């Protein structure tokens, strides 16, 4: 399918750009992409890399990285994306799980043998991703080409992408969001994707204007920063929407952004095991702040101890569908995927009467305070709605009597005063039940975040 998309793009959009570097450092047209695929096929054949074998990608240039990833997929091999800025120890961790045949990097030869033989004779091309999730245990996930293209097609349909669209993406190319939502959804529609190496608040809206961007692929951290510091003038009228993924977005932040910029924020939910997108708020239909939207090409079920619940019953979120893996390539916990193909995401939430999914937290993050269950997101959303709060995280601290107690870490906005902690204590006292009130509030310059914008909660208690 990817090969067909490239051929069709070259035939219909040959001289049109598929990829552009946001800083003007390079670009790739659809005709050049087709030639790139032929080059990759020849290089991999000459290197003795059989179809279905792994090819690690570790390149600094985003356009070159994306071209290599796409070319490897179209050539029927399995791409193993690496973070070019990560230390050697992290590369070794991923490579020991993925076991690629060769590595494409910035070395003089550009393609060098890996330490392992080809270990993934897959039926076709695909992407092999290594994720530790919230447990720290490496899990190998092999996404086949049909799974990737299924979800990319769903993304394009949900967001109504056309050849006239110009997307913006500063998310890491070694993550499934940028690969499927960015590269493949764009490719499927013959559109253009502008790749940025790093988000810059000060230059952001000027860049969006100069590049003629029509939609933005973002994470809540970016949306929050922009909402707290809107420019004097409204952004370009051509931006149709901002897509939010990878972590929950506080309803107060969504409203603040939409009021400041007049641009719709489309909240979504996804995970690597589902080739990125699982649910999405509709572009034209009702959008519900705080909700991850409705299922988009994937079945979603919320279950409790007695099985699937009714509307608004809180339980564990399970998924299955054409884009969802049916087994882990390595390292998966037994029982996560049942005999009927349902995958336990580890997330906790509920479906409302209209089928919209609301996430309340990770099962691992739920705080048990003397038998009372506290979902961190509920308290975080409350804190984020208070004046002077830019970011918030609530985690479990050990308690000798009750087992666990909630503590909050706050990043103050630039306008916050020294009395912020006292003000938040008072707000929690007035509005939250006793067991949900943070027993301590700490102020930080920044929250520790992973590469996709998720809060690294386990790092907070060690500070």
C-alpha positions as CSV (number, residue, x, y, z in Angstrom):
1,X,0.0,0.0,0.0
2,X,2.8,2.5,0.9
3,X,4.5,1.7,-2.4
4,X,1.2,2.4,-4.2
5,X,0.8,5.7,-2.4
6,X,4.2,6.8,-3.4
7,X,3.7,5.8,-7.1
8,X,0.3,7.6,-7.1
9,X,1.9,10.7,-5.5
10,X,4.7,10.8,-8.1
11,X,2.2,10.4,-10.9
12,X,-0.2,13.1,-9.7
13,X,1.9,15.3,-7.6
14,X,5.4,14.7,-8.9
15,X,6.9,18.2,-8.5
16,X,4.8,19.0,-5.4
17,X,6.6,18.8,-2.0
18,X,5.9,15.8,0.3
19,X,8.3,17.0,3.0
20,X,9.8,20.3,3.9
21,X,12.3,21.4,6.6
22,X,10.7,24.2,8.6
23,X,14.0,26.1,8.6
24,X,14.5,25.8,4.8
25,X,17.3,23.2,5.1
26,X,15.8,20.8,2.6
27,X,12.7,19.3,1.0
28,X,11.5,16.2,-0.8
29,X,9.1,16.1,-3.7
30,X,6.9,13.1,-4.5
31,X,9.0,12.4,-7.6
32,X,12.1,12.5,-5.5
33,X,10.5,10.2,-2.9
34,X,9.9,7.6,-5.6
35,X,13.5,7.7,-6.7
36,X,14.6,7.5,-3.0
37,X,12.6,4.2,-2.7
38,X,14.5,2.7,-5.6
39,X,17.8,3.8,-4.1
40,X,16.9,2.2,-0.8
41,X,15.8,-1.0,-2.5
42,X,19.1,-1.2,-4.4
43,X,21.2,-0.4,-1.3
44,X,19.5,-3.0,0.9
45,X,19.6,-5.7,-1.8
46,X,23.4,-5.0,-2.3
47,X,23.9,-5.2,1.5
48,X,22.1,-8.6,1.6
49,X,19.2,-7.4,3.8
50,X,16.3,-9.7,2.9
51,X,12.6,-8.5,2.8
52,X,11.1,-8.3,6.2
53,X,14.5,-7.7,8.0
54,X,15.1,-4.8,10.3
55,X,16.9,-1.6,9.3
56,X,17.6,0.9,12.1
57,X,17.3,4.6,11.3
58,X,19.5,7.1,13.1
59,X,19.8,10.3,11.2
60,X,20.0,13.9,12.4
61,X,18.3,15.6,9.4
62,X,14.5,15.3,9.8
63,X,13.8,15.3,6.0
64,X,16.5,12.7,5.5
65,X,15.2,10.6,8.4
66,X,11.7,10.7,7.1
67,X,12.8,9.8,3.6
68,X,14.8,6.9,4.9
69,X,11.9,5.6,7.1
70,X,9.4,5.9,4.2
71,X,11.8,4.3,1.7
72,X,12.6,1.4,4.0
73,X,8.9,0.7,4.5
74,X,8.2,0.9,0.7
75,X,11.1,-1.4,0.1
76,X,9.5,-4.1,2.2
77,X,11.8,-4.0,5.2
78,X,11.1,-3.2,8.8
79,X,12.2,0.2,10.0
80,X,13.6,0.5,13.5
81,X,13.5,4.2,14.4
82,X,16.2,5.5,16.8
83,X,16.6,8.9,18.5
84,X,19.7,10.3,16.9
85,X,20.3,12.5,20.0
86,X,20.0,9.6,22.5
87,X,23.2,8.3,24.2
88,X,24.8,5.1,23.0
89,X,23.4,3.1,26.0
90,X,19.8,3.9,24.9
91,X,20.6,2.9,21.3
92,X,22.0,-0.4,22.6
93,X,18.9,-1.0,24.7
94,X,16.6,-0.6,21.7
95,X,18.9,-2.5,19.3
96,X,19.1,-5.5,21.6
97,X,15.4,-5.9,21.4
98,X,14.8,-5.0,17.8
99,X,17.9,-6.8,16.4
100,X,18.1,-5.1,13.0
101,X,20.4,-6.4,10.2
102,X,21.9,-2.9,9.4
103,X,21.9,0.7,10.7
104,X,21.3,3.7,8.5
105,X,23.1,6.6,10.1
106,X,25.3,9.7,9.4
107,X,28.5,7.6,9.1
108,X,30.6,8.0,5.9
109,X,29.1,4.8,4.4
110,X,25.5,5.6,5.5
111,X,24.7,2.0,6.0
112,X,26.6,-0.3,8.4
113,X,26.1,-3.8,9.7
114,X,24.5,-4.2,13.1
115,X,25.7,-6.6,15.7
116,X,22.8,-9.0,15.1
117,X,21.6,-11.1,12.1
118,X,18.3,-10.2,10.5
119,X,15.7,-11.5,13.0
120,X,12.3,-10.3,11.8
121,X,11.4,-12.0,8.6
122,X,8.0,-10.3,8.4
123,X,5.4,-10.8,5.7
124,X,6.0,-7.3,4.5
125,X,7.5,-4.0,5.6
126,X,6.7,-2.5,8.9
127,X,8.0,-0.5,11.9
128,X,9.5,-2.0,15.0
129,X,9.3,0.2,18.1
130,X,10.7,-0.4,21.5
131,X,8.7,1.1,24.3
132,X,9.0,0.9,28.1
133,X,5.6,2.3,28.7
134,X,5.0,3.0,32.4
135,X,6.7,-0.2,33.7
136,X,10.2,0.4,32.6
137,X,10.3,-3.1,31.0
138,X,11.3,-2.9,27.3
139,X,8.5,-4.1,25.0
140,X,9.1,-4.8,21.3
141,X,6.2,-3.9,19.1
142,X,6.1,-4.8,15.4
143,X,3.6,-2.9,13.4
144,X,2.9,-4.4,10.0
145,X,2.4,-2.3,6.9
146,X,-1.3,-3.1,6.8
147,X,-1.8,-1.9,10.4
148,X,0.1,1.3,9.7
149,X,-1.8,2.1,6.5
150,X,-5.2,1.3,8.1
151,X,-4.6,3.8,10.9
152,X,-3.0,6.4,8.5
153,X,-6.2,6.2,6.4
154,X,-8.3,6.7,9.4
155,X,-6.3,9.8,10.5
156,X,-6.7,11.3,7.0
157,X,-10.4,10.6,7.0
158,X,-11.0,11.9,10.5
159,X,-9.1,15.2,9.9
160,X,-10.3,15.5,6.2
161,X,-6.8,15.8,4.8
162,X,-6.5,16.7,1.1
163,X,-3.6,17.4,-1.2
164,X,-4.1,21.1,-0.4
165,X,-3.1,20.6,3.2
166,X,0.2,21.5,4.7
167,X,0.8,20.0,8.1
168,X,3.3,21.0,10.8
169,X,5.1,18.5,13.0
170,X,7.8,19.0,15.5
171,X,7.2,15.7,17.3
172,X,10.1,13.1,17.3
173,X,10.3,11.0,14.2
174,X,11.2,7.9,16.2
175,X,7.7,8.0,17.8
176,X,4.6,6.4,16.2
177,X,2.6,9.6,16.2
178,X,4.9,11.5,13.9
179,X,5.4,8.3,11.7
180,X,1.7,7.5,11.2
181,X,-0.2,10.7,11.9
182,X,2.5,12.8,10.3
183,X,4.3,11.0,7.5
184,X,1.9,8.3,6.4
185,X,-1.4,10.1,6.7
186,X,0.2,12.9,4.7
187,X,1.5,10.5,2.1
188,X,-1.9,8.8,1.7
189,X,-3.5,12.1,0.6
190,X,-0.7,13.6,-1.5
191,X,-0.3,16.5,1.0
192,X,2.8,18.2,2.4
193,X,4.3,17.9,5.9
194,X,6.6,20.5,7.3
195,X,9.1,19.1,9.8
196,X,10.5,21.2,12.5
197,X,13.5,20.1,14.6
198,X,12.4,21.9,17.7
199,X,9.3,23.9,18.9
200,X,10.0,27.6,19.5
201,X,7.3,29.7,21.1
202,X,8.7,33.0,20.0
203,X,8.9,32.0,16.4
204,X,6.0,29.6,16.2
205,X,3.2,31.7,14.6
206,X,5.5,33.5,12.2
207,X,6.7,30.1,11.0
208,X,3.1,28.8,10.7
209,X,2.2,31.9,8.6
210,X,5.3,31.8,6.4
211,X,4.9,28.1,5.6
212,X,1.2,28.3,4.9
213,X,0.3,25.6,7.5
214,X,-3.3,24.3,7.6
215,X,-3.1,21.9,10.5
216,X,-0.7,21.4,13.5
217,X,0.3,18.1,15.1
218,X,1.0,18.9,18.7
219,X,1.1,17.7,22.3
220,X,-0.6,19.3,25.3
221,X,2.7,20.9,26.5
222,X,2.9,22.9,23.3
223,X,-0.7,23.9,23.4
224,X,-0.4,25.0,27.0
225,X,2.6,27.2,26.4
226,X,0.9,28.8,23.4
227,X,-2.3,29.4,25.3
228,X,-0.6,31.1,28.2
229,X,1.2,33.6,26.0
230,X,-0.9,34.5,22.9
231,X,0.5,37.1,20.5
232,X,-1.2,40.5,20.0
233,X,-2.4,39.5,16.6
234,X,-4.5,36.5,15.7
235,X,-2.7,33.6,13.9
236,X,-3.1,32.9,10.2
237,X,-6.7,32.2,9.2
238,X,-5.6,29.2,7.1
239,X,-5.0,27.0,10.1
240,X,-8.0,24.6,10.3
241,X,-7.2,22.8,13.5
242,X,-4.6,21.8,16.1
243,X,-4.4,18.1,16.8
244,X,-3.6,17.1,20.4
245,X,-2.2,13.7,21.3
246,X,0.2,11.7,23.4
247,X,-1.1,13.0,26.8
248,X,-4.3,14.3,28.3
249,X,-5.2,18.0,27.7
250,X,-6.8,19.9,30.5
251,X,-10.3,21.3,29.5
252,X,-9.3,24.7,30.9
253,X,-6.3,24.8,28.6
254,X,-8.4,23.8,25.6
255,X,-10.9,26.6,26.2
256,X,-8.1,29.1,26.8
257,X,-6.4,28.2,23.5
258,X,-9.6,28.3,21.4
259,X,-10.7,31.6,22.9
260,X,-7.3,33.2,22.3
261,X,-6.7,31.9,18.7
262,X,-10.1,30.9,17.3
263,X,-8.6,27.6,16.2
264,X,-10.3,24.3,17.0
265,X,-8.4,21.8,19.1
266,X,-9.0,18.2,18.2
267,X,-8.2,15.9,21.1
268,X,-7.3,12.3,20.3
269,X,-6.1,9.2,22.1
270,X,-3.6,6.6,20.9
271,X,-0.8,4.3,21.7
272,X,2.0,2.5,20.0
273,X,0.3,-0.9,20.2
274,X,-2.5,0.6,18.1
275,X,-0.3,2.2,15.5
276,X,-1.1,5.6,17.1
277,X,-4.8,6.7,16.9
278,X,-7.6,5.0,18.7
279,X,-10.2,7.7,19.2
280,X,-10.6,11.3,18.0
281,X,-13.0,14.1,18.5
282,X,-14.8,14.9,15.2
283,X,-13.6,17.9,13.2
284,X,-17.1,19.1,12.4
285,X,-19.3,17.4,15.0
286,X,-19.6,18.0,18.7
287,X,-16.2,18.2,20.4
288,X,-16.2,17.5,24.2
289,X,-13.5,19.2,26.3
290,X,-11.8,16.5,28.5
291,X,-12.8,13.7,26.1
292,X,-10.5,11.8,23.8
293,X,-13.3,11.5,21.3
294,X,-15.1,8.6,19.7
295,X,-13.5,5.4,18.3
296,X,-11.9,5.9,15.0
297,X,-11.4,2.6,13.2
298,X,-10.8,0.8,16.5
299,X,-13.2,-1.0,18.8
300,X,-13.1,0.5,22.4
301,X,-14.6,-1.2,25.4
302,X,-14.5,-0.2,29.1
303,X,-14.6,-3.2,31.5
304,X,-15.0,-3.6,35.3
305,X,-14.7,-6.7,37.4
306,X,-18.1,-7.9,36.0
307,X,-17.2,-7.2,32.4
308,X,-18.2,-4.4,30.1
309,X,-19.9,-1.6,31.9
310,X,-22.7,0.8,31.2
311,X,-22.3,4.5,30.1
312,X,-20.2,6.4,32.6
313,X,-19.0,3.3,34.5
314,X,-15.3,3.7,35.2
315,X,-13.2,0.8,34.2
316,X,-10.2,-0.4,32.3
317,X,-10.0,0.6,28.6
318,X,-9.6,-2.3,26.2
319,X,-9.2,-2.1,22.4
320,X,-9.0,-4.3,19.3
321,X,-9.1,-3.7,15.6
322,X,-7.2,-3.8,12.3
323,X,-4.5,-1.4,13.6
324,X,-4.0,-3.1,17.0
325,X,-1.3,-5.7,17.6
326,X,-2.4,-9.2,18.5
327,X,0.9,-10.1,20.3
328,X,4.1,-8.4,21.4
329,X,7.2,-9.2,19.5
330,X,9.0,-9.3,22.9
331,X,8.6,-8.3,26.5
332,X,4.8,-8.1,26.7
333,X,3.1,-8.9,30.0
334,X,1.1,-12.2,29.8
335,X,-2.7,-11.6,29.7
336,X,-2.5,-8.1,28.2
337,X,-4.1,-9.4,25.0
338,X,-6.9,-12.0,25.4
339,X,-7.9,-14.8,23.1
340,X,-10.5,-12.6,21.4
341,X,-7.9,-10.0,20.5
342,X,-8.8,-7.4,23.2
343,X,-5.8,-5.5,24.4
344,X,-5.8,-4.0,27.9
345,X,-4.4,-0.5,27.5
346,X,-3.7,0.0,31.2
347,X,-5.7,3.2,31.0
348,X,-8.8,3.8,33.2
349,X,-11.8,5.7,31.9
350,X,-15.4,5.6,30.8
351,X,-17.6,6.0,27.8
352,X,-20.5,8.5,27.9
353,X,-23.9,8.1,26.4
354,X,-22.7,9.4,23.0
355,X,-19.8,7.0,22.9
356,X,-17.1,9.6,23.7
357,X,-14.2,8.2,25.7
358,X,-13.1,10.1,28.9
359,X,-9.7,9.0,30.4
360,X,-9.3,9.5,34.2
361,X,-5.7,8.1,34.5
362,X,-3.4,5.1,34.2
363,X,-4.1,2.1,36.4
364,X,-0.5,2.3,37.6
365,X,-1.0,6.0,38.7
366,X,-4.2,5.6,40.7
367,X,-3.5,6.7,44.3
368,X,-4.9,4.5,47.1
369,X,-5.3,6.7,50.2
370,X,-6.6,4.5,52.9
371,X,-8.9,2.7,50.5
372,X,-10.1,5.8,48.8
373,X,-9.1,5.8,45.1
374,X,-7.8,9.1,43.6
375,X,-7.4,9.6,39.9
376,X,-4.6,12.1,39.4
377,X,-6.1,13.7,36.3
378,X,-9.1,14.9,38.2
379,X,-7.0,16.8,40.6
380,X,-4.6,18.0,37.9
381,X,-7.4,19.4,35.8
382,X,-8.7,21.3,38.9
383,X,-5.3,22.7,39.6
384,X,-4.7,23.7,36.0
385,X,-7.9,25.7,36.0
386,X,-6.5,27.9,38.8
387,X,-4.9,31.3,38.1
388,X,-1.1,31.2,37.9
389,X,-0.7,27.5,37.1
390,X,1.1,26.5,33.8
391,X,1.5,22.8,34.5
392,X,0.6,20.3,37.2
393,X,1.2,16.7,38.2
394,X,-0.2,14.8,41.1
395,X,1.5,11.6,42.2
396,X,1.4,9.2,45.1
397,X,3.8,9.7,48.0
398,X,4.2,6.9,50.6
399,X,2.2,7.3,53.9
400,X,2.9,5.2,57.0
401,X,-0.7,5.2,58.0
402,X,-2.8,5.4,54.8
403,X,-0.4,3.8,52.4
404,X,-0.3,6.6,49.9
405,X,-1.2,10.3,49.8
406,X,-1.4,12.7,46.9
407,X,1.2,15.4,46.4
408,X,1.2,18.0,43.7
409,X,4.0,19.5,41.6
410,X,3.3,22.8,40.0
411,X,5.0,24.9,37.3
412,X,3.9,28.5,37.9
413,X,3.0,30.8,35.0
414,X,5.1,33.9,34.5
415,X,2.4,36.0,36.1
416,X,2.1,33.9,39.3
417,X,3.0,35.5,42.6
418,X,4.8,34.2,45.7
419,X,1.5,33.4,47.3
420,X,0.6,30.8,44.7
421,X,1.0,27.8,47.0
422,X,-1.3,29.3,49.7
423,X,-3.9,30.2,47.0
424,X,-3.9,26.6,45.7
425,X,-4.2,25.2,49.2
426,X,-7.2,27.4,49.8
427,X,-8.8,26.5,46.5
428,X,-8.4,22.8,47.2
429,X,-9.8,23.2,50.7
430,X,-12.9,24.9,49.3
431,X,-13.6,22.6,46.3
432,X,-12.0,19.2,46.7
433,X,-13.1,16.3,49.1
434,X,-10.6,15.8,51.8
435,X,-9.0,12.6,50.5
436,X,-8.3,14.3,47.1
437,X,-6.6,17.4,48.5
438,X,-2.8,17.3,47.9
439,X,-1.0,17.0,51.2
440,X,1.9,19.0,49.8
441,X,2.4,21.4,46.9
442,X,5.9,21.9,45.4
443,X,6.8,24.5,42.8
444,X,9.2,23.5,40.0
445,X,10.7,25.3,37.0
446,X,9.5,22.5,34.8
447,X,7.9,19.1,34.9
448,X,10.0,16.1,33.7
449,X,8.6,15.1,30.3
450,X,9.3,12.2,28.0
451,X,10.0,12.8,24.3
452,X,6.3,12.9,23.4
453,X,5.2,15.3,26.1
454,X,4.0,12.7,28.7
455,X,4.9,13.5,32.4
456,X,7.6,11.3,33.7
457,X,5.9,10.8,37.1
458,X,8.4,8.5,38.6
459,X,11.1,11.2,38.4
460,X,9.1,13.6,40.5
461,X,9.3,11.9,43.9
462,X,13.1,11.6,43.6
463,X,13.4,15.4,43.4
